[in-house]
Amino acid sequence: MLECIVTKFGGSSLASDEQFRKVRSILELEPTRRYLIPSAPGKRFSGDEKVTDLLYLCHRKASEGQPFAEDFAKIRERYMSIANGLHLKADIAGKLDEVEQGIASGKGADWCASRGEYLCGLLMADYLGWRFLDPADGIVFRADGMLDDAQTQEKLSMLLADGESTVVPGFYGALENGEVHTFSRGGSDITGALVARAVNADVYENWTDVSGFLMADPRIVESPAEISSITYQELRELSHMGASVLHEDAMFPVHRAGIPTNIRNTNKPYHPGTMISRNAPHEASVPTITGIAGHRGYSVISVEKNMMNSEVGFGRKVLAVLEEEGVCFEHMPTGIDSMCVVVNSEMLAPHRDQIIARIEKLVGNSGSVSISDNLSIIATVGRGMVHNCGTAARLFSAMSRARINVRMIDQGSSELSIIVGVNDSDFEATINAIYHEFVG
């Protein structure tokens, strides 16, 4: 029996008073759901505006000396509509006045943006009759803006130790000097994970507007299958390639604590969603692959040099050039006298000529340096791959039948993923070919 569940609800789950009612009914289904992390209200319909976007807009206009009253009126209407629709007693009008005055007085962007979650948390605490905890009192950022993990764990654990049902707004905390500081967009997921770890939850539930993860992007593959279970390691691989409904950094606190995360749909509360866990043993019912994801827009720096393998530190010198130019690399397939470094084309562009010149200087007259563009990288991920012989053969055979040329191959040492590079023009065809080979 589960003793403690932490729930995080995304912006679409809190967009209106009707959505607030859905949230309360979900909490009432399971009494051990004792902690709630709300995002700011999201879009109610296509073409609607997110509250966080409006807050950033108000801050920008105020900082430029432009009037923002008309934009803030939209924010006020959103919160007052929810409060009136639920017949709440909280003085939300007074709090909205404070926020508007704060923006006008020159408060920073982080403070302004964080008020979306802050106000939503106040409404939800009033609606549920739960305690409200300002995360600025428990989530600590260092002076460099990075999370102070140890202090945060200590403070949150102490503040939540009594087990009282509590609403903790997502997305923000505070620097050691008390100044409000936010995570990157989508950071309410991280707040939920930190709270789950602090209270040693049995499960961290992340409620959104989709029923978990799909095996491929539905914009590319028609009606892809759902993923019922996935490991944190698999999710890390897929998230890096963009296939995620969960903030990437939210995985780390719960992963380390061994707390499973359940992605659920607020609008379909009885759907089991996707369960993410640290160790999901291979079962016969688990498909060979878990999911497929990818990105367009990469470039390959190809370096050839005679006797490269016998020159100690040459690879390090090449990567040092990228580091010094501020360019990250994604993959690095190598041969005896060659190495390829895959980088994001957009990141490379401002430094392209300088990087080529510096690497050419390292190579000298005994080799060559070239860059080719329009590369897509596609990751096929699955814990079942290591248990099934011929996975790579099936994958490349499927690509061959679809007449797709493979420009790069990279397989992780864990055998959890196979990475292929193809022309940007073959991106969607590659994902479809691989999906239908393994899923049908």
URSUL-V388905 format. One record per pair of residues at least 24 apart in sequence whose ideal C-beta (glycine too) atoms are under 10 Angstrom apart, sorted by sequence separation. I is the first residue (numbers start at 0). J is the second residue. If there is no record, write none. Layout:
i = <I:I>
j = <J:J>
//
This chain:
i = <13:14:50:53:71:74:75:94:134:167:169:230:231:253:314:325:326:348:390:395:401:405:4:12:13:14:15:18:48:74:110:133:147:150:169:212:216:250:308:313:321:324:325:326:347:394:403:4:5:6:12:13:14:15:17:47:48:132:146:167:212:216:231:234:300:307:308:309:314:321:324:344:384:391:402:403:4:5:6:7:8:9:10:11:13:14:50:71:72:91:94:132:147:167:215:307:308:309:323:324:390:398:401:1:3:4:5:6:7:8:9:10:12:13:14:15:49:50:71:74:94:130:147:214:231:234:245:300:307:308:326:342:344:385:386:391:401:2:3:4:5:6:7:8:9:10:11:12:14:15:48:89:130:138:165:213:231:244:306:307:308:321:324:336:337:344:384:385:403:1:3:4:5:6:7:8:9:10:11:14:47:91:137:144:167:212:245:299:305:306:307:308:320:323:324:336:337:339:340:344:376:384:385:398:401:402:403:0:1:2:3:5:6:7:10:11:68:71:90:91:109:130:132:136:138:140:143:212:213:228:229:299:300:301:302:303:305:307:323:375:376:378:379:380:382:384:398:401:9:10:11:15:67:70:71:89:138:140:142:212:297:304:339:342:374:375:382:383:384:397:400:401:14:89:130:132:134:135:138:139:140:141:142:165:211:212:229:297:299:303:304:320:321:324:341:343:373:374:376:378:381:382:384:399:40:43:87:89:91:129:130:131:132:133:134:138:139:140:141:142:146:210:302:303:304:320:323:381:397:398:401:14:39:67:68:87:89:90:109:129:130:131:132:133:134:137:138:139:140:145:155:159:209:294:302:303:320:341:371:380:381:394:397:398:401:14:67:82:87:89:128:129:130:131:132:134:135:136:137:139:144:146:158:162:208:226:301:302:303:320:321:379:380:381:396:397:400:13:40:43:66:78:81:85:87:88:89:127:129:130:131:134:135:136:144:160:207:301:302:317:320:321:378:379:380:397:11:39:40:61:77:81:85:87:88:127:129:133:134:135:140:142:144:155:156:159:160:207:300:301:302:319:320:378:379:380:394:395:397:398:10:39:82:87:127:133:134:135:140:141:151:155:158:159:205:234:300:301:378:379:394:397:10:40:61:62:74:78:82:85:86:124:126:133:140:146:155:156:157:158:205:299:300:317:320:377:378:379:393:396:397:10:40:57:61:74:77:78:81:85:124:125:136:139:140:152:155:156:205:234:299:300:316:317:320:377:378:395:57:60:61:77:81:89:124:135:138:140:151:155:156:233:234:298:299:300:316:319:376:377:394:58:61:62:78:82:123:124:135:146:151:154:155:156:228:298:299:376:377:393:394:54:58:61:62:74:78:82:122:124:135:138:152:153:205:227:229:231:297:298:317:375:376:377:393:57:61:62:81:120:121:123:134:135:148:151:152:225:227:228:229:230:231:232:297:298:299:316:317:329:375:376:57:62:120:133:151:203:225:226:227:228:229:230:231:232:233:297:298:330:374:375:390:58:119:120:121:146:225:226:227:228:229:230:231:232:296:297:298:300:329:374:375:390:54:58:120:138:148:205:225:226:228:230:231:242:296:297:298:313:373:374:375:377:58:59:62:119:120:203:226:230:242:243:294:295:296:297:298:313:373:374:375:377:58:61:118:119:203:211:212:229:230:240:242:296:297:298:372:373:375:376:379:387:58:116:117:119:138:202:211:228:240:241:242:300:310:317:371:372:373:375:379:58:59:116:117:138:210:211:237:240:241:242:374:375:377:55:58:115:116:117:134:137:192:200:203:209:210:211:236:237:239:240:241:298:373:377:384:54:57:58:114:115:116:117:191:192:195:209:210:228:236:237:238:240:300:304:375:379:383:56:57:113:115:116:138:188:191:196:197:203:204:205:206:207:209:233:234:237:239:300:307:310:375:379:54:55:58:113:115:134:137:138:188:189:190:192:193:196:200:202:203:204:205:206:207:208:209:210:228:229:233:234:236:237:302:377:381:54:55:57:113:114:137:188:189:192:195:196:199:201:202:203:204:205:206:207:208:209:210:227:228:233:302:304:305:379:54:112:113:185:188:189:191:192:193:194:195:196:199:200:201:202:203:204:205:206:207:208:209:227:300:304:305:307:379:53:54:112:113:134:138:185:187:188:189:190:192:193:196:197:199:200:202:203:204:206:207:208:211:230:302:303:304:305:306:307:51:52:54:55:113:134:137:185:186:188:189:192:193:196:198:200:206:210:211:212:213:226:229:302:305:306:51:54:109:110:185:188:189:191:192:195:196:209:210:211:212:228:229:304:305:15:19:23:50:51:53:109:117:132:184:185:186:187:188:189:190:191:192:196:206:210:211:224:303:304:14:18:19:51:52:109:110:183:185:186:189:192:195:209:210:211:212:226:303:304:16:17:20:50:51:54:109:182:183:185:192:195:209:211:226:302:303:304:15:16:19:20:50:51:109:114:116:183:195:207:302:303:341:15:16:19:49:50:113:182:192:206:224:301:302:303:341:14:16:17:112:113:182:205:223:301:302:339:13:16:17:19:50:110:111:113:119:192:204:205:223:300:301:339:341:15:16:50:109:110:112:113:191:300:301:16:109:110:111:116:205:299:300:301:339:16:107:108:109:110:116:220:299:300:106:107:109:112:115:188:202:203:214:219:298:299:39:106:107:108:109:113:215:219:298:299:39:41:107:116:202:214:216:219:297:298:299:39:40:214:215:216:297:298:299:332:39:40:214:215:216:296:297:298:332:38:39:169:212:213:214:215:216:296:297:330:332:341:37:38:39:40:212:213:214:215:295:296:297:330:331:332:37:39:40:295:296:297:330:341:344:36:37:39:212:294:295:296:329:37:38:39:294:295:330:339:37:38:40:293:294:295:37:293:294:36:37:292:293:294:35:37:292:293:37:291:292:293:332:36:37:291:292:35:290:291:292:330:332:35:240:290:291:329:239:289:290:291:330:288:289:290:329:35:287:288:289:288:289:35:287:288:289:34:286:287:288:289:33:34:285:287:288:26:285:286:287:34:36:285:286:287:284:287:288:19:23:27:152:281:282:283:287:22:26:151:281:282:285:286:13:146:280:281:287:288:13:19:23:26:148:279:281:283:287:291:19:22:23:148:152:278:281:282:10:22:146:281:288:10:13:16:20:146:281:287:288:13:19:148:287:299:19:299:10:13:297:13:16:297:8:8:51:299:297:292:34:293:33:289:290:293:295:297:289:293:295:296:34:288:293:295:33:34:35:36:37:39:55:288:294:295:33:34:35:36:37:38:39:51:296:33:34:35:36:37:38:39:295:32:33:34:35:36:37:38:52:294:295:34:35:36:37:51:293:30:35:36:293:49:51:240:242:293:239:240:241:293:26:240:242:291:292:239:291:240:291:293:237:239:291:236:237:291:236:237:291:236:237:290:235:236:288:234:288:291:38:233:291:38:39:232:233:288:289:38:233:287:288:37:38:230:232:233:287:288:36:229:230:286:287:36:38:229:230:286:36:37:38:229:286:5:36:37:228:36:35:36:34:36:36:3:10:35:36:2:5:7:9:34:8:34:5:7:34:34:33:34:41:42:214:33:36:41:214:32:36:38:31:34:35:36:38:31:32:34:36:31:35:32:29:10:29:236:9:240:10:236:239:9:240:8:9:25:232:236:237:7:235:236:7:25:232:235:7:233:236:7:8:232:233:7:22:232:5:6:7:21:230:5:5:7:5:6:7:5:6:5:18:4:5:3:5:5:13:4:5:6:12:14:3:5:11:12:3:4:5:6:7:8:9:11:12:2:3:4:5:6:7:8:9:10:11:2:3:4:5:6:7:8:9:10:11:1:2:3:4:5:6:7:8:9:1:4:5:6:7:9:0:1:219:220:223:219:218:219:219:220:221:224:216:219:220:223:219:220:221:216:220:224:215:219:220:223:224:215:215:216:220:215:214:215:214:215:214:9:9:7:25:25:28:24:28:7:22:25:21:24:25:21:22:18:21:5:18:12:14:12:13:5:7:12:11:12:3:5:6:8:11:7:9:4:6:8>
j = <37:38:74:77:95:98:99:118:158:191:193:254:255:277:338:349:350:372:414:419:425:429:29:37:38:39:40:43:73:99:135:158:172:175:194:237:241:275:333:338:346:349:350:351:372:419:428:30:31:32:38:39:40:41:43:73:74:158:172:193:238:242:257:260:326:333:334:335:340:347:350:370:410:417:428:429:31:32:33:34:35:36:37:38:40:41:77:98:99:118:121:159:174:194:242:334:335:336:350:351:417:425:428:29:31:32:33:34:35:36:37:38:40:41:42:43:77:78:99:102:122:158:175:242:259:262:273:328:335:336:354:370:372:413:414:419:429:31:32:33:34:35:36:37:38:39:40:41:43:44:77:118:159:167:194:242:260:273:335:336:337:350:353:365:366:373:413:414:432:31:33:34:35:36:37:38:39:40:41:44:77:121:167:174:197:242:275:329:335:336:337:338:350:353:354:366:367:369:370:374:406:414:415:428:431:432:433:31:32:33:34:36:37:38:41:42:99:102:121:122:140:161:163:167:169:171:174:243:244:259:260:330:331:332:333:334:336:338:354:406:407:409:410:411:413:415:429:432:41:42:43:47:99:102:103:121:170:172:174:244:329:336:371:374:406:407:414:415:416:429:432:433:47:122:163:165:167:168:171:172:173:174:175:198:244:245:262:330:332:336:337:353:354:357:374:376:406:407:409:411:414:415:417:432:74:77:121:123:125:163:164:165:166:167:168:172:173:174:175:176:180:244:336:337:338:354:357:415:431:432:435:49:74:102:103:122:124:125:144:164:165:166:167:168:169:172:173:174:175:180:190:194:244:329:337:338:355:376:406:415:416:429:432:433:436:50:103:118:123:125:164:165:166:167:168:170:171:172:173:175:180:182:194:198:244:262:337:338:339:356:357:415:416:417:432:433:436:50:77:80:103:115:118:122:124:125:126:164:166:167:168:171:172:173:181:197:244:338:339:354:357:358:415:416:417:434:49:77:78:99:115:119:123:125:126:165:167:171:172:173:178:180:182:193:194:197:198:245:338:339:340:357:358:416:417:418:432:433:435:436:49:78:121:126:166:172:173:174:179:180:190:194:197:198:244:273:339:340:417:418:433:436:50:80:101:102:114:118:122:125:126:164:166:173:180:186:195:196:197:198:245:339:340:357:360:417:418:419:433:436:437:51:81:98:102:115:118:119:122:126:165:166:177:180:181:193:196:197:246:275:340:341:357:358:361:418:419:436:99:102:103:119:123:131:166:177:180:182:193:197:198:275:276:340:341:342:358:361:418:419:436:101:104:105:121:125:166:167:178:189:194:197:198:199:271:341:342:419:420:436:437:98:102:105:106:118:122:126:166:168:179:182:196:197:249:271:273:275:341:342:361:419:420:421:437:102:106:107:126:165:166:168:179:180:193:196:197:270:272:273:274:275:276:277:342:343:344:361:362:374:420:421:103:108:166:179:197:249:271:272:273:274:275:276:277:278:279:343:344:376:420:421:436:105:166:167:168:193:272:273:274:275:276:277:278:279:343:344:345:347:376:421:422:437:102:106:168:186:196:253:273:274:276:278:279:290:344:345:346:361:421:422:423:425:107:108:111:168:169:252:275:279:291:292:343:344:345:346:347:362:422:423:424:426:108:111:168:169:253:261:262:279:280:290:292:346:347:348:422:423:425:426:429:437:109:167:168:170:189:253:262:279:291:292:293:351:361:368:422:423:424:426:430:110:111:168:169:190:262:263:289:292:293:294:426:427:429:108:111:168:169:170:187:190:245:253:256:262:263:264:289:290:292:293:294:351:426:430:437:108:111:112:168:169:170:171:245:246:249:263:264:282:290:291:292:294:354:358:429:433:437:111:112:168:170:171:193:243:246:251:252:258:259:260:261:262:264:288:289:292:294:355:362:365:430:434:110:111:114:169:171:190:193:194:244:245:246:248:249:252:256:258:259:260:261:262:263:264:265:266:284:285:289:290:292:293:358:433:437:111:112:114:170:171:194:245:246:249:252:253:256:258:259:260:261:262:263:264:265:266:267:284:285:290:359:361:362:436:112:170:171:243:246:247:249:250:251:252:253:254:257:258:259:260:261:262:263:264:265:266:267:285:358:362:363:365:437:112:113:171:172:193:197:244:246:247:248:249:251:252:255:256:258:259:261:262:263:265:266:267:270:289:361:362:363:364:365:366:111:112:114:115:173:194:197:245:246:248:249:252:253:256:258:260:266:270:271:272:273:286:289:362:365:366:112:115:170:171:246:249:250:252:253:256:257:270:271:272:273:289:290:365:366:77:81:85:112:113:115:171:179:194:246:247:248:249:250:251:252:253:254:258:268:272:273:286:365:366:77:81:82:114:115:172:173:246:248:249:252:255:258:272:273:274:275:289:366:367:80:81:84:114:115:118:173:246:247:249:256:259:273:275:290:366:367:368:80:81:84:85:115:116:174:179:181:248:260:272:367:368:406:81:82:85:115:116:179:248:258:272:290:367:368:369:407:81:83:84:179:180:249:272:290:368:369:406:81:84:85:87:118:178:179:181:187:260:272:273:291:368:369:407:409:84:85:119:178:179:181:182:260:369:370:86:179:180:181:186:275:369:370:371:409:87:178:179:180:181:187:291:370:371:178:179:181:184:187:260:274:275:286:291:370:371:112:179:180:181:182:186:288:292:371:372:113:115:181:190:276:288:290:293:371:372:373:114:115:289:290:291:372:373:374:407:115:116:290:291:292:372:373:374:408:115:116:246:289:290:291:292:293:373:374:407:409:418:115:116:117:118:290:291:292:293:373:374:375:408:409:410:116:118:119:374:375:376:409:420:423:116:117:119:292:374:375:376:409:118:119:120:375:376:411:420:119:120:122:375:376:377:120:376:377:120:121:376:377:378:120:122:377:378:123:377:378:379:418:123:124:378:379:123:378:379:380:418:420:124:329:379:380:418:329:379:380:381:420:379:380:381:420:127:379:380:381:381:382:129:381:382:383:129:381:382:383:384:129:130:381:383:384:123:382:383:384:132:134:383:384:385:383:386:387:119:123:127:252:381:382:383:387:123:127:252:382:383:386:387:115:248:382:383:389:390:116:122:126:129:251:382:384:386:390:394:123:126:127:252:256:382:385:386:115:127:251:386:393:116:119:122:126:252:387:393:394:120:126:255:394:406:127:407:119:122:406:123:126:407:119:123:170:420:420:416:159:418:159:415:416:419:421:423:416:420:422:423:162:416:421:423:162:163:164:165:166:168:184:417:423:424:163:164:165:166:167:168:169:181:426:164:165:166:167:168:169:170:426:164:165:166:167:168:169:170:184:426:427:167:168:169:170:184:426:164:169:170:427:184:187:376:378:429:376:377:378:430:164:378:380:429:430:378:430:380:431:433:378:380:432:378:379:433:379:380:434:380:381:434:380:381:433:380:434:437:185:380:438:186:187:380:381:436:437:187:382:436:437:187:188:380:382:383:437:438:187:380:381:437:438:188:190:381:382:438:189:190:191:382:439:159:190:191:382:191:191:192:191:193:194:162:169:194:195:162:165:167:169:194:169:195:167:169:197:198:198:200:207:208:380:200:203:208:381:200:204:206:200:203:204:205:207:201:202:204:206:202:206:204:202:185:204:411:185:416:187:413:416:187:418:187:188:204:411:415:416:187:415:416:188:206:413:416:189:415:418:190:191:415:416:191:206:416:190:191:192:206:415:191:192:194:193:194:195:194:195:195:208:195:196:195:197:198:206:198:199:200:206:208:198:200:206:207:199:200:201:202:203:204:205:207:208:199:200:201:202:203:204:205:206:207:208:200:201:202:203:204:205:206:207:208:209:200:201:202:203:204:205:206:207:208:201:204:205:206:207:209:201:202:426:427:430:427:427:428:429:430:431:434:427:430:431:434:431:433:434:430:434:438:430:434:435:438:439:431:433:434:438:434:434:435:437:438:438:244:245:245:263:265:268:265:269:249:265:268:265:268:269:266:268:265:268:253:266:263:265:264:265:258:260:265:265:266:258:260:261:263:266:263:265:261:263:265>
//
